[in-house]
Structure formats: structure tokens, C-alpha cells
């Protein structure tokens, strides 16, 4: 895994990659991993509420972790990063991929 998304270095690298690889607005796929906990999953989903997001969850083989994939149209790289920060601030123990 890469540097934790709370670091400025991670966000700067992501920002650069997003500007270089896509024209905006663009579809973006967020991926988060969390220890399986329905309340935490709802917290993640709430960050993307009323945005037209397609949200899929998949439990790990042993059920200990859940992957949350969120696909939606974002206006620009700054909006993408804003949502990452919002999720990591609001949901304890979340891992962003």
C-alpha cells in the first residue's frame, strides 16, 4: 500500500496524476477498505449521498473487512481530493486506496 492518504505528499501526487490522466469532469472510482461494521459503511456512503454515486460493497473472504467502491462523476481533481479528506476525517479506521 502507499503512503496514508492523510499526508500532503499523497494528495499532491494524486492531484498531479489526476490532472495528467483525465479530462474533467470525469468519472472517478473511489476504493475504501474498512473493518466490517455496518455503521462505518453507512458513514462512508453518507459522504457521497445525493451525488448520483454507484456504491458497491464486498466483504473479504473471512468477513473481517469490507471493500467499498464508489463510482461517480467528479468535476475536477480538487473535488476528488476533497471527498478523500472528508471520508478520512469522518470515518475512523478507513483505508483509502
N, C-alpha and C positions, 0 to 999 in steps of 0.2 A: 504494500500500500504506500501511498505517497504521504507527503507532509500533511499533518492535520489541517483541515480547511480553516481553522481559526487564525492561521498565520497570514500576515500581509504578503509574504513571498508566494504562498499558494495562490492567493487571489490575483496577484499581479501576473503570474504565469498563466492562469486561467483566462484572464482578461485578454492577454496578448493572443493566446490560442483562439479564442472566440472571434476576435476581430479578423484574424488571418484565415480562418477556415469557413466562415459563413457570411452570407449577406443577410442583413437584418431588415425587418423582423424575420425570425426563423423558428423552426420547430426545435425544441430542446428536450433532451431526456435527462431528468434528474434520477439518481440512484442513491438510496439511503439504506443502511443496514442498522437494525435495532434489535436488542434482545426482545423476544416475542412478548408483547404487552399491548393489549387492545387499546388502552388509554394513550400510550405513546404513539401508536399508529394513527389514532384519531387526531392527535396534536399535529402530526406531520401533515395529514390530509387537510386540516383546517387552514394551514398556511397558504394552500392553493385553492381554497374554497372560492366558488363563483368566478373562476378564471377559465373555465372550459377545459380543465385538465382531465386527461385519461390516466387513472391511477390503478395500478396492479400491485398486489402483494403476493409474495411467495414465501412460505415457511421453509426453513432449512430441513434437511432430511430427518434430523432428530428433533425438530420443532423448537430448538433453543433460540434461533434467530429468525427474523423476518426481513426480507428484502422488499423495499417499497420503491416502485418505479413510477415516475410521474412524467408524462409527456404532454407538452403544451407549447403554444406559440408564444415566444418572448419577443419583446420589442428591440432589445439591444443587450450587449454583454453586461452592462451595468445592472439591468433588471435581473439577469440570471444570477449575478453575484449577490444582489440584494436578498433574493429568496434563499440562497445557501446560508447567508448570515442569519436570516430570520429563523430558519429551521434550527441551526446550531445554537442559537441563543434561547429558543423556546423549548427545545426538546433535549432533555438531559440524556447523555449516553448514545446519541445518534452518531453514526459514522457516515460521512459523505464520500461518495466515490466519483 
